[in-house]
């Protein structure tokens, strides 16, 4: 029994790990964010370029992480890598930010999206329970979002085998949904002129803004304005491609982690990148990229103004008619539910690793009889539920993704630092294309972060503030330990 309280069980193979990478990445984003991106960039070609760049830098990051994962196959993953590269303060800032906004913020955003699509089947979910003058609305949707997080947390406390089974089933379901959308969408689209029309002036970029009074303003984009718009809207596709690193958090439960973690990172990110590109081609084959807000039919709304940004549901409607929206909504609910299952499963392991290092609640080190850090999972659950109530999807997306990018940059910079500090360390896998691929990732992602600070100063500034706020918290925690 004492072993159960102190050791995680290695029971996940390569397929399980790859399923976690892909399953954690594919959530709500791919079915929603393309609408916002279409309004920001207004060009079919630039839209696909942004998704391609997102995929390339994600794969580049995964290839670089492989070296660190092989060196340090321990529970906590990225937290462990950062601590070895920079020390306890920076690793605490990472863990603090993951807890306050990165992991829990994404869990909350995806839970809200799950409830949003459930409202297609049950319109009563849109009913408000109460409102505040500040514009805050608490509806049945948020109740369902909270309930979904609680249920998935409970399932994951029953053991990694239980969580693994749920993850595999739901990942398979969401892949089926996407492949059905892609194959049927492209097939149906090729029998129309929608795709060719979207690519007639494919490089003509523009930004479309709808004012409160319904006035539509279209601004042509070129030069630095175009690069700025692309750099700002890429936050949407990066959000959709995030969470691939979660597999490193559960390194303590993966068989042959020195081999399987680097492989799963590469396989999972490549698979999802290809799927995302094909899904956006399907959208462009079914719906005009330009559209009119509040139009009478789905085609006239276009990708830009899909109802509630539900571009996945709009595309399914074009394939199957009215029933398509319900079919896609159901499959998206499965997708988001599965994504959160993976995020909840892995997040608790990071807080477990922090607690083992005296940087989180001591109780989070305890494993239940199923050899799962149940208390860490429930703490994560509580804060994610608070964010469900208090945050908006767009705000949660920006806070979480911007903060996540900052630590991706630091982690990959750690590859260079450890090559210099520990040249003789065991490296079962070496970063692909070193030093060029890791350096290119750092440069491109840094440019994106700077662009986001310029174009979305408030939200990204708040994300940065949350990171910095961890500094006094760290010293407070250290003083309490003395």
C-alpha positions in Angstrom: 0.0 0.0 0.0 2.9 2.4 0.7 4.1 1.9 -2.9 0.8 3.0 -4.1 1.2 6.3 -2.2 4.6 7.1 -3.6 5.1 5.8 -7.1 3.3 6.4 -10.4 2.7 3.3 -12.6 4.3 3.1 -16.1 1.4 1.7 -18.2 1.2 3.9 -21.3 2.7 2.9 -24.6 3.5 4.8 -27.8 0.0 4.6 -29.1 -1.4 5.9 -25.8 1.2 8.7 -25.7 0.5 9.7 -29.3 -3.2 9.6 -28.6 -2.7 12.0 -25.7 -0.7 14.4 -27.9 -3.3 14.4 -30.7 -6.2 14.3 -28.4 -5.0 17.2 -26.3 -4.4 19.3 -29.4 -7.7 18.6 -31.1 -10.4 20.3 -29.1 -12.7 23.2 -29.9 -10.4 25.5 -31.8 -10.4 23.9 -35.3 -14.2 24.1 -35.4 -14.4 27.7 -34.3 -11.3 30.0 -34.8 -11.2 30.0 -38.6 -14.2 32.4 -38.6 -12.2 35.0 -36.5 -9.1 34.4 -38.6 -11.2 35.0 -41.8 -12.4 38.3 -40.5 -8.8 39.3 -39.5 -7.1 38.3 -42.8 -9.9 37.9 -45.4 -7.8 35.8 -47.8 -8.0 32.1 -48.5 -4.3 31.8 -49.3 -3.1 33.8 -46.3 -5.5 31.8 -44.1 -3.8 28.5 -45.2 -0.3 30.0 -44.9 -1.1 30.9 -41.2 -2.3 27.4 -40.5 0.8 26.0 -42.2 3.2 28.2 -40.3 1.4 27.2 -37.1 1.9 23.5 -37.9 5.6 24.0 -38.8 6.5 25.8 -35.7 4.6 23.3 -33.6 6.4 20.4 -35.1 9.7 22.3 -34.8 9.0 22.8 -31.1 8.0 19.1 -30.6 11.2 18.0 -32.3 13.3 20.2 -30.0 11.4 19.1 -26.9 12.3 15.5 -27.8 15.9 16.0 -26.7 14.8 17.3 -23.2 12.2 14.6 -22.9 14.8 11.9 -23.5 17.2 13.5 -21.0 14.6 13.9 -18.3 11.8 11.2 -18.5 10.2 12.3 -15.3 6.7 13.3 -14.2 6.2 17.0 -14.6 7.9 17.2 -18.0 8.4 20.8 -19.0 8.5 22.0 -15.4 11.5 19.6 -14.9 13.2 20.8 -18.1 12.9 24.5 -17.1 14.2 23.9 -13.6 17.3 22.1 -14.8 18.0 24.9 -17.3 17.1 28.0 -15.2 16.6 27.0 -11.5 13.7 26.9 -9.1 12.3 30.4 -9.6 11.7 30.2 -13.3 10.3 26.6 -13.0 7.9 27.9 -10.3 6.8 30.8 -12.6 6.1 28.2 -15.2 4.1 26.0 -12.8 2.3 29.0 -11.4 1.3 30.2 -14.8 0.2 26.7 -15.9 -2.0 26.5 -12.8 -3.4 30.0 -12.9 -4.1 30.3 -16.7 -2.4 28.0 -19.2 -3.8 24.5 -18.2 -6.8 25.6 -16.3 -7.6 28.4 -18.7 -7.6 26.1 -21.7 -9.7 23.5 -19.8 -12.2 26.2 -19.0 -12.3 27.6 -22.5 -12.9 24.1 -24.0 -15.5 23.3 -21.4 -17.3 26.5 -22.3 -17.2 25.5 -26.0 -18.5 22.0 -25.1 -21.5 23.6 -23.4 -21.9 26.1 -26.3 -22.4 23.2 -28.8 -24.6 21.4 -26.3 -27.0 24.4 -26.6 -27.7 23.4 -30.2 -29.5 20.3 -28.9 -30.8 21.9 -25.7 -31.6 25.6 -26.3 -32.6 26.0 -22.7 -28.9 26.0 -21.9 -28.8 29.6 -23.3 -31.1 30.6 -20.4 -29.5 33.1 -18.0 -29.8 32.3 -14.3 -28.7 35.8 -13.3 -26.9 38.8 -14.7 -24.8 41.6 -13.3 -24.8 45.2 -14.7 -21.1 44.8 -15.7 -22.3 42.4 -18.4 -21.6 39.2 -16.6 -24.1 36.4 -17.4 -24.3 33.1 -15.6 -26.3 30.6 -17.7 -27.1 26.9 -17.7 -24.3 26.7 -20.3 -21.7 27.5 -17.6 -23.3 25.1 -15.2 -22.8 22.3 -17.8 -19.3 23.5 -18.5 -18.4 23.2 -14.8 -20.2 19.8 -14.6 -18.1 18.4 -17.5 -14.9 19.4 -15.7 -16.0 17.7 -12.5 -17.1 14.5 -14.2 -13.8 14.2 -16.2 -11.8 14.9 -13.0 -13.6 12.1 -11.2 -13.0 9.7 -14.1 -9.3 10.5 -14.0 -9.1 9.9 -10.3 -10.0 6.3 -10.9 -6.6 5.5 -12.4 -4.5 6.1 -15.5 -6.0 3.0 -17.2 -9.5 4.5 -16.9 -8.3 7.9 -18.2 -6.3 6.1 -21.0 -9.4 4.2 -22.2 -11.6 7.3 -22.3 -8.8 9.2 -24.1 -8.4 6.5 -26.8 -12.1 6.3 -27.5 -12.7 10.0 -27.6 -9.6 10.6 -29.8 -10.8 8.0 -32.2 -14.2 9.6 -32.3 -12.9 13.1 -33.0 -10.6 11.9 -35.7 -13.5 10.2 -37.3 -15.4 13.5 -37.2 -12.6 15.4 -38.8 -11.9 12.9 -41.5 -15.7 12.7 -42.3 -15.8 16.5 -42.5 -12.6 16.6 -44.7 -13.6 13.8 -47.2 -17.2 14.7 -47.6 -16.5 18.5 -47.5 -13.9 18.3 -50.3 -16.0 15.9 -52.3 -19.2 18.1 -52.1 -17.2 21.3 -52.5 -15.5 20.1 -55.7 -19.0 19.9 -57.3 -19.5 23.6 -56.8 -17.5 26.7 -57.7 -17.0 27.8 -54.1 -13.4 26.7 -53.8 -12.4 28.3 -57.1 -14.1 31.5 -56.2 -12.3 31.6 -52.8 -9.0 31.3 -54.7 -9.7 33.8 -57.5 -8.2 36.6 -55.5 -6.6 34.4 -52.9 -3.8 36.8 -51.9 -6.0 39.9 -51.5 -6.0 40.4 -47.7 -8.4 42.5 -45.7 -9.7 43.0 -42.2 -13.5 43.1 -41.6 -15.0 44.7 -38.5 -18.6 44.9 -37.5 -19.5 47.9 -35.3 -22.1 47.7 -32.6 -24.7 49.4 -34.9 -24.1 46.7 -37.5 -21.9 48.8 -39.8 -19.3 46.7 -41.7 -15.9 48.2 -42.3 -13.4 46.4 -44.6 -9.8 47.5 -44.6 -7.3 46.3 -47.2 -4.1 44.9 -45.8 -0.6 45.0 -47.3 3.0 45.3 -46.2 3.5 45.7 -42.5 -0.2 46.0 -41.8 -0.7 42.5 -43.4 2.2 41.0 -41.4 0.8 42.6 -38.2 -2.6 41.2 -38.8 -1.3 37.8 -39.6 0.9 37.9 -36.5 -2.0 38.8 -34.3 -4.6 36.4 -35.7 -2.1 33.4 -35.5 -3.0 33.3 -31.8 -6.2 31.5 -32.9 -4.5 28.7 -34.8 -1.8 28.4 -32.1 -4.5 28.0 -29.5 -6.0 25.2 -31.6 -2.5 23.5 -31.9 -1.5 23.9 -28.2 -1.3 21.4 -25.4 0.9 19.0 -27.5 3.5 19.2 -24.6 1.1 17.7 -22.1 2.5 14.2 -22.8 5.7 15.3 -21.0 3.7 15.9 -17.8 2.9 12.2 -17.5 6.4 10.9 -18.3 6.4 9.0 -15.1 3.6 6.8 -16.4 4.9 6.1 -19.9 6.8 2.9 -20.8 10.3 3.5 -22.3 9.9 7.2 -22.0 13.3 8.1 -23.5 12.0 6.6 -26.8 8.3 6.9 -26.7 7.9 10.6 -25.6 10.0 12.0 -28.5 8.3 9.7 -31.0 4.8 10.6 -29.7 5.6 14.3 -29.8 6.6 14.1 -33.5 3.8 11.8 -34.6 1.1 13.6 -32.8 2.0 17.1 -34.0 2.5 16.0 -37.6 -0.9 14.1 -37.7 -2.8 17.1 -36.3 -1.0 19.6 -38.6 -2.1 17.7 -41.7 -5.6 17.3 -40.4 -6.0 21.0 -39.6 -4.8 22.0 -43.1 -7.2 19.6 -44.7 -10.1 20.8 -42.5 -9.5 24.4 -43.6 -9.4 23.4 -47.2 -12.8 21.6 -46.7 -14.2 24.8 -45.1 -13.0 26.8 -48.2 -14.5 24.2 -50.5 -17.9 24.5 -48.8 -18.3 28.1 -47.8 -17.2 31.5 -49.3 -14.6 33.1 -47.1 -16.4 36.5 -47.4 -19.8 36.8 -45.9 -22.6 39.1 -44.7 -23.4 39.3 -40.9 -27.0 38.3 -40.0 -27.7 36.9 -43.5 -30.7 34.6 -44.1 -28.7 31.5 -45.0 -25.5 29.8 -44.0 -23.8 30.2 -47.4 -24.3 34.0 -47.3 -22.9 34.2 -43.8 -19.7 32.7 -45.2 -16.8 31.5 -43.1 -16.4 35.0 -41.6 -19.9 35.2 -40.1 -20.7 31.6 -39.3 -23.3 31.7 -36.5 -21.5 32.1 -33.2 -18.3 31.3 -35.2 -19.4 27.7 -35.4 -17.7 27.2 -38.8 -17.5 23.4 -38.3 -21.3 23.2 -37.9 -21.9 25.5 -40.8 -19.7 23.3 -43.0 -21.6 20.2 -41.9 -24.8 21.9 -42.8 -23.6 22.5 -46.3 -22.9 18.7 -46.6 -25.9 17.2 -44.9 -28.5 20.0 -44.7 -30.1 20.9 -41.4 -29.3 17.6 -39.8 -25.5 18.2 -40.5 -25.4 21.0 -37.9 -26.6 18.5 -35.2 -24.3 15.7 -36.4 -21.3 18.0 -36.3 -22.3 19.6 -33.0 -22.5 16.1 -31.4 -19.1 15.1 -32.7 -17.6 18.4 -31.6 -19.0 17.8 -28.1 -17.2 14.4 -28.2 -14.0 16.2 -29.4 -14.0 18.9 -26.7 -14.9 16.3 -24.0 -12.0 14.1 -25.2 -9.6 17.1 -25.3 -10.4 18.1 -21.8 -10.0 14.5 -20.6 -6.3 14.6 -21.8 -5.7 18.0 -20.4 -7.1 17.1 -17.0 -5.2 13.8 -16.9 -1.8 15.4 -17.6 -2.2 18.7 -15.7 -2.5 17.0 -12.4 0.8 15.3 -12.9 2.6 18.6 -13.3 1.2 19.9 -10.0 2.2 16.6 -8.4 5.8 17.2 -9.6 5.7 20.7 -8.2 4.5 19.5 -4.9 7.3 16.9 -4.7 9.7 19.8 -5.1 7.9 21.8 -2.3 6.5 24.3 -4.8 2.8 23.4 -4.6 0.4 22.2 -1.9 2.1 19.4 0.0 -1.1 17.3 -0.2 -0.7 17.2 -4.0 2.1 14.7 -3.6 -0.3 12.1 -2.3 -1.4 9.3 -4.6 -4.7 7.6 -4.0 -5.3 3.8 -4.1 -5.3 4.0 -7.9 -1.9 5.6 -7.9 -3.2 8.9 -9.1 -2.5 12.4 -7.7 -6.2 12.9 -6.9 -5.8 15.9 -4.7 -3.8 17.7 -7.4 -6.5 16.9 -9.9 -9.2 18.3 -7.7 -7.3 21.5 -7.0 -6.9 21.9 -10.8 -10.7 21.2 -11.2 -11.7 23.9 -8.7 -9.7 26.6 -10.3 -10.7 25.7 -13.9 -14.4 25.9 -12.7 -13.7 29.4 -11.3 -12.3 30.4 -14.7 -15.4 28.9 -16.4 -17.6 31.3 -14.5 -15.3 34.4 -14.7 -13.7 34.3 -18.2 -14.8 34.7 -21.8 -13.6 32.3 -24.4 -11.5 34.9 -26.3 -9.9 36.3 -23.2 -9.0 32.8 -21.9 -7.6 31.9 -25.3 -5.3 34.9 -25.4 -4.1 34.7 -21.8 -3.4 31.0 -22.0 -1.7 30.9 -25.5 0.5 34.0 -25.0 1.8 32.8 -21.7 2.3 29.3 -23.1 4.4 30.7 -26.0 6.7 32.6 -23.6 7.5 29.3 -21.8 7.9 27.4 -25.0 10.6 29.9 -26.0 12.3 29.5 -22.7 12.2 25.7 -22.8 13.6 25.4 -26.2 16.3 28.0 -25.3 17.1 25.5 -22.6 18.3 23.0 -25.2 21.1 25.4 -26.0 21.8 26.1 -22.3 22.0 22.5 -21.4 24.2 21.6 -24.4 26.7 24.1 -23.0 26.3 23.4 -19.3 26.0 19.6 -19.6 27.8 18.5 -22.9 28.3 15.0 -21.7 24.7 14.3 -20.4 22.9 11.3 -21.8 20.9 12.4 -24.8 19.0 9.3 -26.3 17.5 11.7 -28.8 19.1 14.9 -30.1 17.0 17.8 -31.4 16.4 17.6 -35.1 18.2 20.2 -37.1 20.1 21.6 -34.1 20.9 24.5 -33.9 18.9 25.8 -36.8 15.4 24.4 -36.2 15.3 25.3 -32.5 16.7 28.8 -33.2 14.2 29.4 -36.0 11.4 28.4 -33.6 12.7 30.9 -31.0 12.9 33.7 -33.6 9.5 33.2 -35.2 7.7 32.7 -31.9 9.4 35.7 -30.4 8.2 37.8 -33.3 4.7 36.5 -32.8 4.8 37.4 -29.1 6.0 41.0 -29.9 3.3 41.4 -32.5 0.6 40.2 -30.0 1.9 42.7 -27.4 1.5 45.5 -30.0 -1.9 44.5 -31.4 -3.6 43.0 -28.3 -1.8 44.9 -25.6 -4.4 44.6 -22.9 -5.0 40.8 -23.0 -1.4 39.8 -23.7 -0.2 42.3 -21.1 -2.5 40.7 -18.5 -1.1 37.3 -19.5 2.5 38.7 -18.9 1.3 40.3 -15.6 0.1 36.9 -14.4 3.6 35.4 -15.1 5.4 38.3 -13.2 2.9 38.1 -10.3 4.4 34.6 -9.6 7.7 36.2 -8.4 6.3 37.6 -5.1 4.3 34.4 -4.7 7.4 32.3 -5.1 9.3 34.3 -2.4 6.2 34.1 -0.1 6.2 30.3 -0.6 9.9 30.0 0.1 9.6 32.1 3.3 6.8 29.9 4.5 9.0 26.8 4.0 11.8 28.2 6.1 
